Amino acid sequence: MFTDFAQALYQPLADDRSFAEFTRDLFLNITDYSKSEDNPIINAEDGTLTAYYNGKNGISRLAKKISSHLDTLKFETYLEKYPSGTPMLICEALLPFDPQINEYNCYERSATLFKDIIITAASQKRKSRKKDSGTSETSMVCVGDSDFRTRLLLESAGICANDNCNKPLSITKGDAYRQHFECVVIDDNLPKDSFENNIAFCPECAAKFRMATTTDEIERVKEIKKRLLHDAADKQMLSESQVTDGVKRVIQKISESLEEEPNVELSYDPVTVEQKLLSISKPLCTKVKSMVTEYYSIVHNTFLQMDKAKAIRFEPFTLQMKLNYIQLIEGGTEPIKIFDQLVGWLVTMTNEDRTVCEIVVSYFVQKCEVYDATTE
Ligand SMILES: [Zn+2]
């Protein structure tokens, strides 16, 4: 969508200009009108341009007017005028929209991307919100209904479901938590409000998927969704039986190992714990860090061994842990209490010693499955 494209490029190209000025500049530089013709951009009002920029208004009406006057070479020349470090910044900004972009082709690909956005917008039927209120109302279910969103978020375990994208679908900053994802309708020809036809993508993947969607892409995403639905069925089975038995055994095994000399093998970086927990609570951070430092290898090796021996499936257990974490966050549990809640869950499930359960949860904090790291 235009708004995603413009916002991505604002940082590298805008040079303190207002959103309206910047937006006008983008359009002026991809359109070519002869002297006798009026370029509709020149007289566009600032408010209108700002609304295009922030996505409040779609550009399809404008796109229809200018789509026969597009000039990608002009846009390339426009980009070439920026200082020498700019291509790198453009690449970074547009990579989510075009995985093949690099410093050498970025002028050309940016121009093509922009052109495609305009063409797509021009070919869109104007959404008349009133006329088909029947469908738009039902499709709004997925946007507004928090249960629906939560289900999708849980289904993808809080990570963008798109292939080769591992972005978390939430943002945390200190105690604050915010969902950061979109419900994407997979196939427009199927019911838009059905759970089976929706998938949770990060905003970039969502924007990219919606932009000039091909049948191949739809099929690919359908495959992803099929896998997710399949996994969910697996997970349910697992949470009922295997997890309980398996984890009980793992925790017994870990408590036995704790008697042995700790195996010092620093294949991890305790700094991550600090990054994640220091802003939440210093005592909690200190506790988790010391547990990770002492016992990470023991827990890790136990899981590996038992996974090999098929006593537990490590991957699903990890997912289960992550799901519980997400459910707590979703339910509004304060980050500082989540650690104890997860420990409590393990204790109830296994009836084992609380300290051992704390060690196991600490392991998952370190592994980034719990308390997803804020990237700064
Ligand atoms: Zn993504």
Boltz pocket constraint, residues with backbone or C-beta under 6 A from the ligand:
constraints:
  - pocket:
      binder: B
      contacts: [[A, 160], [A, 161], [A, 162], [A, 165], [A, 166], [A, 167], [A, 201], [A, 202], [A, 203], [A, 204], [A, 205], [A, 206]]
      max_distance: 6.0
